[in-house]
Amino acid sequence: MTQQKGDFVLGIDLGTTSVKVIILSTNNNQIVAKQTKDTQANVPSTLGIEGNKQDVPKILSAVHNCVSRLPKDLLKQVTKIGVCGQMHGIALWKTGKKLDQSDNTFKLEFNKENISHLYTWQDGRCDINFLNTLPKSKSHLPIHTGYGCATLFWFAKHKPEKLQIYDTCGTVQDLVVSLLCGNDKVIMSTQNAASWGYFCTEEAKWELQLMSDAGLPVKLLPQTILHPGQNAGQLIKSWFGIPAGVPIGVALGDLQCSVLALLKGPEEAVLNISTSAQLTYVHPSYKPGACDKLESIEYFPYFNGKYLAVAASLNGGNILATFVKTLQQWTMDLGFSVPQSKVWDKLISLGKEDSSISTMEIEPLLLGERYAPDKTASVTGITLDTLHLGSVFRSLCSGVIRNLHK
């Protein structure tokens, strides 16, 4: 059937390791075109393993690359753009300092001198001792390392001169929406704001006075907070054939969007394993209260005033990827080179075999957990029969799943 104008939505997802874009037909809710690209944006941190940051221009370049490879005839018929991305992380930038677009070719770019790195949700610079020095929030959501406001507090204490360079901040998806709309002021959704901490979800307001009294330059924080589904603006200029003026929704959290796409009914839950891992469901009647202690289940704003009950683990696909990279390094130390794709294929093949079933248990907490940041990984049940590669990989996969149930 021939698609008519007005039938397509462009969706953009900025993940921890890759960018994914789709064109969705609103006639039948089917994906008619898609592209993906690894960002390869990780940047070494002076803090070593405690720091986790990414090169923002590389992420923007990946978005630009993906959209450029979508069919032009479909892009011309896009009538709305939706953007979501990795939660909790923060980037800072100077408004009004975008690249010159005088050649009439709209590019999703930003001068490196005018934007910080993206300090991601995996950033570990805010240890438990530092977090204990922060003011007590009235929000039902606790503050953790890797959360935007915790990272801002860390810079305010340890590198205040860095905060003086910039005049605004947001998640990387907020930045993309700002660039597409030509907005100087960041417009943020309740989903992304809640993921930073120090945000009262029912009032949709930051705890500005509390943070200001504790030394945080609150003028950096986004002042306009919208609910999911509201528009942040319109496309400022034609982009690969997408007409200027197309409405762009306020940027959303990637977790909420993945759940929305998968849930069929209120009695269902979603197990999401990507870089991290989450087991989640929509709570029918949750109302926020005070946060008195760290819990393994937290409640994040969803859609239509509801909340997601989330058992989130920092340890998901990233643990499997670390194991693969470790195997690669071991083989290199022995004088051999094995492509990463072959390592994955072999591990999956061996792990499927019945002979790989064993009593070995791996607790894969290489990154700890938000409710127990000092926890580490451990292995029990090692015998001569469990040292096969397939057994180790299968036990590692089982450990990732088992950890979500705890």
C-alpha positions in Angstrom: 0.0 0.0 0.0 1.3 3.5 -0.9 2.1 5.5 2.2 0.6 9.0 2.3 2.2 12.1 3.6 1.8 12.4 7.4 2.3 8.7 8.0 5.8 8.7 9.5 7.6 9.5 12.7 11.4 9.6 13.1 12.6 8.0 16.4 16.1 8.5 17.7 17.6 6.5 20.6 21.0 7.6 22.1 22.3 4.6 24.0 25.4 4.0 26.1 27.3 2.3 23.3 25.3 3.0 20.1 22.8 5.2 18.4 19.7 3.8 16.8 17.2 5.5 14.5 13.9 4.3 13.0 11.1 5.5 10.7 7.8 4.3 12.0 4.6 4.2 10.0 1.7 5.5 12.1 -0.7 3.7 9.8 0.2 0.3 11.2 2.9 1.0 13.9 5.5 -0.9 11.8 9.1 0.1 11.4 9.8 0.8 7.7 13.4 1.8 7.9 16.2 1.7 10.6 19.9 2.4 11.1 22.3 1.9 13.9 25.9 2.9 14.6 28.3 2.3 17.5 29.4 5.6 18.9 32.8 4.5 20.1 32.7 7.6 22.3 34.3 6.5 25.5 37.1 8.8 26.7 39.8 7.8 29.2 39.3 9.5 32.6 41.9 11.0 34.8 40.1 9.2 37.6 40.8 5.8 36.0 38.0 3.2 36.5 36.1 5.6 38.8 35.4 8.0 35.9 33.2 7.2 32.9 32.8 9.9 30.2 32.0 10.1 26.5 32.9 12.4 23.6 29.7 14.3 22.8 30.6 15.3 19.2 31.2 11.6 18.4 27.6 10.8 19.6 26.2 13.7 17.6 28.1 12.5 14.5 26.7 9.0 15.0 23.1 10.5 15.0 23.9 12.5 11.9 25.3 9.4 10.2 22.4 7.2 11.0 19.7 9.7 9.8 21.7 10.4 6.6 21.4 6.7 5.6 17.6 6.5 6.0 15.5 6.6 2.7 15.1 10.2 1.6 11.6 9.7 0.2 10.5 8.6 3.7 12.3 11.4 5.5 10.4 13.9 3.4 7.2 12.5 4.9 8.2 12.6 8.5 5.7 14.7 10.6 7.1 14.3 14.1 10.5 13.5 15.7 10.9 11.6 19.0 14.1 11.4 21.0 15.1 9.2 24.0 18.4 8.2 25.5 20.6 7.1 28.3 19.3 8.4 31.6 21.2 9.9 34.6 24.2 11.3 32.6 25.0 14.9 32.2 26.8 17.2 29.7 27.4 20.9 30.1 27.7 23.5 27.3 27.7 27.1 26.3 24.5 28.3 24.7 24.7 30.3 21.5 28.1 28.6 20.7 27.0 26.2 18.0 28.9 25.7 14.8 28.4 28.1 11.9 25.6 26.7 9.7 25.9 29.5 7.1 26.3 27.1 4.2 22.5 26.3 4.6 23.4 22.6 5.4 22.0 21.8 8.8 24.4 19.7 10.8 24.1 18.2 14.2 27.4 19.5 15.5 28.9 21.4 18.4 32.3 23.0 18.9 34.3 20.8 21.3 35.6 23.9 23.1 32.1 24.8 24.1 30.8 21.5 25.4 32.0 19.1 28.2 32.2 15.4 28.0 29.1 13.4 28.8 29.5 12.1 32.3 27.5 8.9 32.1 25.4 6.9 34.5 28.4 4.5 34.9 30.6 7.3 36.3 31.8 6.3 39.8 33.5 9.5 41.1 30.8 10.0 43.8 31.7 7.4 46.3 29.5 6.6 49.3 31.5 9.0 51.6 31.0 11.9 49.2 27.3 11.1 48.7 26.8 11.1 52.5 28.0 14.8 52.6 25.2 15.9 50.2 22.0 17.5 51.6 19.1 15.2 52.3 16.6 15.3 49.5 12.8 15.3 50.0 12.4 13.3 46.7 11.3 9.7 46.9 14.3 8.9 44.6 17.7 8.7 46.3 20.9 10.1 44.8 23.5 7.8 43.4 26.9 8.2 41.7 26.5 8.8 38.0 23.3 10.9 38.6 23.5 14.4 37.0 23.0 16.4 40.3 25.6 14.2 42.1 28.1 14.9 39.4 27.4 18.6 39.5 28.0 18.6 43.3 31.3 16.7 42.7 32.5 19.4 40.3 31.3 22.2 42.5 33.5 20.8 45.3 36.5 19.5 43.4 36.6 21.4 40.1 34.4 24.5 40.5 36.3 26.3 37.7 35.0 23.8 35.2 31.4 24.8 36.0 32.2 28.4 35.3 33.0 27.6 31.6 29.4 26.7 30.8 26.0 28.2 31.3 23.6 25.2 30.9 23.4 21.4 31.1 21.3 18.4 30.2 21.3 14.8 29.2 22.7 14.1 25.8 19.2 13.6 24.4 18.2 17.0 25.8 21.2 18.4 23.9 20.1 16.8 20.6 16.6 18.2 21.0 17.9 21.6 21.8 20.1 21.6 18.6 17.3 20.3 16.4 14.9 23.0 17.8 17.5 25.8 17.9 16.6 26.3 21.6 19.1 28.1 23.8 17.3 27.2 26.9 17.2 23.4 27.7 13.7 21.9 28.0 13.7 18.7 30.0 11.1 16.0 30.7 10.1 14.8 34.1 11.6 11.4 33.2 15.1 12.8 32.7 14.9 15.3 35.5 14.0 12.6 38.0 16.9 10.5 36.8 19.3 13.3 38.0 18.1 13.3 41.6 16.9 16.3 43.8 13.7 16.5 41.7 10.2 16.3 43.2 8.2 14.4 40.6 4.7 15.2 41.8 5.4 19.0 41.7 7.8 18.6 38.7 10.3 20.9 40.4 13.9 20.9 41.4 14.9 21.3 45.0 16.6 24.6 44.0 16.9 26.2 47.4 18.3 23.0 49.0 20.9 22.6 46.3 21.8 26.3 46.2 22.3 26.4 50.0 24.7 23.4 49.6 26.8 25.3 47.0 25.5 24.0 43.7 25.2 26.7 40.9 21.5 26.0 40.2 21.4 28.5 37.4 22.9 25.7 35.2 19.9 23.4 35.7 17.1 23.3 33.0 14.3 25.6 34.2 11.6 24.4 31.8 10.2 20.9 32.8 7.6 19.2 30.6 5.6 16.0 30.9 6.2 13.1 28.5 4.4 13.7 25.2 4.7 17.5 25.2 6.7 19.2 22.5 10.0 20.9 23.1 9.8 22.9 19.8 10.0 22.5 16.1 12.8 21.5 13.7 14.6 24.7 13.0 15.8 23.8 9.5 15.2 21.1 6.9 17.3 18.0 7.9 18.0 15.4 5.2 14.7 16.2 3.7 12.7 16.3 6.9 10.7 19.6 6.5 11.5 22.5 8.8 8.8 23.1 11.4 8.2 19.4 12.2 7.3 19.2 15.9 9.9 17.5 18.2 8.8 15.9 21.5 10.7 16.6 24.7 13.5 14.1 25.2 12.5 11.0 27.2 14.2 8.2 29.1 15.3 5.2 27.2 14.0 2.8 29.9 10.5 4.2 29.8 10.4 4.1 26.0 11.5 0.5 25.8 8.8 -0.5 28.3 6.1 1.5 26.4 7.1 -0.4 23.2 6.9 -3.8 24.8 4.0 -3.9 27.3 0.8 -5.3 26.0 -1.2 -5.2 29.3 -1.1 -4.0 32.9 -0.3 -7.5 34.2 3.0 -7.8 32.3 6.6 -6.9 33.3 9.6 -6.2 31.1 13.1 -7.7 31.5 15.5 -5.4 29.6 19.2 -6.4 29.3 21.3 -3.9 27.4 24.5 -2.3 28.8 22.8 -2.6 32.2 19.7 -4.6 33.2 16.3 -3.8 34.5 13.2 -5.8 35.6 10.2 -3.4 35.6 6.5 -3.0 35.5 4.0 -0.2 35.6 2.7 0.3 39.1 -1.1 1.0 39.0 -1.3 3.3 42.0 2.1 4.3 43.3 2.3 7.7 45.0 5.8 9.1 46.0 6.7 9.4 49.7 10.0 10.3 51.5 13.1 8.3 50.8 14.5 7.0 54.1 16.9 4.3 52.9 18.4 2.8 49.7 16.1 0.1 48.2 16.6 -2.3 45.4 13.3 -1.2 43.8 12.8 2.4 42.8 9.9 4.2 41.1 10.5 6.5 38.1 8.0 8.7 36.3 6.4 6.9 33.3 3.6 8.1 31.1 0.2 9.5 32.0 1.1 10.2 35.6 2.0 6.6 36.4 5.3 5.2 37.7 7.6 2.4 36.7 8.7 0.0 39.5 12.3 -0.7 38.5 14.7 -3.3 39.9 17.7 -1.9 38.1 21.2 -3.5 38.0 24.4 -1.8 37.0 25.6 -5.2 35.9 24.0 -6.4 32.6 25.4 -6.8 29.1 28.4 -4.7 30.2 29.5 -7.7 32.3 29.3 -10.1 29.4 31.2 -7.6 27.2 33.9 -7.3 29.9 34.3 -11.1 29.9 34.7 -11.2 26.1 37.3 -8.4 26.2 39.2 -10.2 29.0 39.3 -13.4 26.9 40.5 -11.4 24.0 43.3 -9.9 26.1 44.3 -13.3 27.4 44.6 -14.7 23.9 46.7 -11.7 22.9 48.9 -12.2 25.9 49.5 -15.8 24.7 50.4 -14.5 21.2 47.1 -14.9 19.4 44.5 -12.6 18.0 40.9 -13.6 17.9 38.2 -11.2 16.6 35.6 -10.2 19.1 32.8 -11.5 16.9 34.3 -15.0 16.9 34.7 -14.9 20.7 30.9 -14.1 21.1 29.9 -16.8 18.6 32.0 -19.5 20.3 30.8 -18.5 23.8 27.1 -18.6 22.8 27.6 -21.9 21.0 29.3 -23.5 24.0 26.9 -22.1 26.5 23.9 -23.6 24.7 25.3 -27.1 25.1 23.8 -29.3 27.9 27.3 -30.1 29.1 27.6 -26.5 30.1 25.0 -26.8 32.8 26.8 -26.8 36.2 26.4 -26.0 39.9 28.9 -23.1 39.6 27.3 -19.7 40.6 28.7 -16.3 39.6 27.6 -13.1 41.4 28.7 -10.7 38.6 28.8 -7.5 40.6 31.9 -5.9 39.0 30.2 -2.5 39.3 28.5 -3.0 42.7 24.9 -1.9 42.8 23.3 1.5 43.6 21.8 0.1 46.8 25.0 -1.7 47.7 27.9 0.2 46.0 30.6 -1.7 47.9 29.5 -5.2 46.7 32.0 -7.0 44.5 31.8 -10.1 42.2 32.3 -13.6 43.5 32.3 -17.2 42.3 31.2 -20.3 44.2 30.9 -24.0 43.3 34.2 -24.2 41.3 35.2 -27.8 40.7 37.3 -29.6 38.0 34.0 -30.1 36.1 33.0 -26.5 35.9 36.2 -24.9 34.4 35.0 -25.4 30.8 34.6 -22.1 28.9 30.9 -22.9 28.1 30.2 -23.6 31.8 31.7 -20.3 32.9 29.8 -18.3 30.3 26.5 -20.0 31.1 27.0 -19.4 34.8 27.9 -15.8 34.1 24.7 -15.3 32.1 22.6 -17.0 34.8 24.3 -14.8 37.4 23.2 -11.6 35.6 19.5 -12.9 35.6 19.7 -14.1 39.2 21.0 -10.8 40.4 17.9 -9.1 39.1 15.7 -11.3 41.4 17.6 -10.3 44.5 
